[in-house]
């Protein structure tokens, strides 16, 4: 797994943690940091769709904690992971 794939996995894991502790400010900060790193790394790799998803997730990460917000984050990291996997498989 390359660094972009690891960032996607780490972000998903952090987002899933929010199901248990939705108001954890440190985890939310970590998610925002991971999203910044994903944006940077995806641009380096020429991935044009990932930065758009990252922007959506940044907005969600800064919203008031709610089950819907956590679901948006988890689903968004799933999308990022699937895009990364498709690129590694040569499908994108």
Secondary structure, DSSP 4 states (H G I P E B T S, - for coil): --HHHHHHHHHHHHHHHTTT-TT-HHHHHHHHHHHHHHHHHHHHTT-HHHHHHHHHHHHHHHSPP-HHHHHHHHHHHHHHHHHHHHHHTT--
